[in-house]
């Protein structure tokens, strides 16, 4: 399936509904959140470059209800996310995939 348009409606803490429009009738899919605390990350609280491995490929990353920007705030290698900024154990992390 080739995708010509993606419409995303995000509500923090819930699933994301995505409408894939291909020119034929749209197909709907849900991107489900995975919730973690900073204690799930490698390294020490307050350090940069801490890693988190999730099931699936991460599409969106949220820390304490703020969406992060790929390449400037995090990187992805397969299913492993590297948080480029300081990340603390007390922070709430939500990954959608």
Protein Blocks (a to p, Z undefined) as FASTA:
>chain_A
ZZfbdcddddehiacdddddehiacdddddddddddfklpgcjehiahiacddedjdfbd
ceehiacdehkloccehjaccdfbdcdfkbccdddZZ
